[in-house]
Amino acid sequence: MLYSALIFGLISSFHCIGMCGPIAMMIPVDRNNPTKKIIQIMLYHLGRLTAYGMLGLFFGMLGKGLFLAGFQQQLSIAMGIMMIVFVLVPEKKLAQYNFSRPVYKLIGKVKSHLGAQFKRKSFDALFTIGLLNGFLPCGLVYAALFGAIAMQSEVLGVAYMVLFGIGTIPMMSAIVLISGFITVPIRNRIQKAIPIVVIIIGGLFIVRGMGLNIPYISPNTTSLVIQADADCHN
């Protein structure tokens, strides 16, 4: 299921253009030195991947706890359903519920610190901008975190989120390097495709939890129990 994270990241990067694109275009890169500019952009992405990896570690551990508690199949199905519901419910409806309210003050501090980093041009500032950017609220990152939980492992949770982040790198780099590379109609078509991709990925997690004995896609219940027992003895 890890491959779904990369696909998810690639398609969701078009959404990132609107949400995180302004931040990416503002990062203090050297416009006159192409080599240095690329290094700086990569440091920015490394910061984002680090943030995603940290989130993947936390939610992967949460998933592993539920996995060892015997909810391996139910967890995969539930996370698949949550991913689908998250993209089917209108964004305006979701906006009525502030999912960030419990950590509102923390998010405020992140934004404040992020703003301060734009005044610096050092390599560590670029990394910090990416790191803080990765922790900002984003609907598609939330959806990816459902996938990290369904991985039922802290290692796979990290891998899932890092691959998701890697998938966003090409498009997020392009908006820093060049502008006007994609027309509005094409972007709108891709935006419409994002929910379809998320629904497909959510469906894969549901099928995975059904234990249909399909190799690599839907292992049977016996193999899941054996894996759970192995993890308990490690």
Secondary structure, 3 states (H helix, E strand, C coil): CHHHHHHHHHHHHHHHHHHCHHHHHHCCCCCCCHHHHHHHHHHHHHHHHHHHHHHHHHHHHHHHHHHHHHHHHHHHHHHHHHHHHHHHCCHHHHHCCCCCHHHHHHHHHHHHHHHHHCCCCCHHHHHHHHHHHHHCCCHHHHHHHHHHHHCCCHHHHHHHHHHHHHHHHHHHHHHHHCCCCCCHHHHHHHHHHHHHHHHHHHHHHHHHHCCCCECCCECCHHHHHHHHHHHHHC
